[in-house]
Amino acid sequence: MANTSKLMCGTGAAGIALMALAGSALADGYGGSVKDAPADEGRKFTYAITVGAQSDYVFRGVSQTFEDPAIQGALDLTYWILYAGIWASHIDFGASQGLGPKVWGEYDLYAGVKRVWGPVTFDLGVIYYWYPNSDDFFNFIHPCCH
């Protein structure tokens, strides 16, 4: 019974400490009042471009580049609650070694609607995985919701 009391005391103290830290984190940057929070910028067009290199492109535990490096990049466009983009990567399922299908690139096309209501974010979108120079077996659409 004594161990249970110590556990409850420790848990309670940890909970109080976390609430105190969360309170100060919420107030940071608002000048002490939520009414001083930054105003919503409204409908705005934005874009982002990314380029990267990986030592190996692995998807769900399987190398997509025959364990070789990959160059990847993306273009993301947003307007208000709408978004769209394209992501691309070099791939090699063994064609460079005379094995596997001759597919040299992957392009992921995606679009959706993302809305934030208070503490909840709704994200409804679709992704199309496109492998040029491949049969239709590789190309597919994946609906996504977050």
Buried (B, 14 or more C-beta within 10 A) or exposed (E): EEEEEEEEEEEEEEEEEEEEEEEEEEEEEEEEEEEEEEEEEEEEEEEEEEEEEBEEBEEEEEBBBBEBEBBBBBEBBBEBEBBBBBBBBBBBBBBEEEEEBEBBBBBBBBBBEBEEEEEEEEBEBEBBBBBEEBEEEBEEEEEEEE
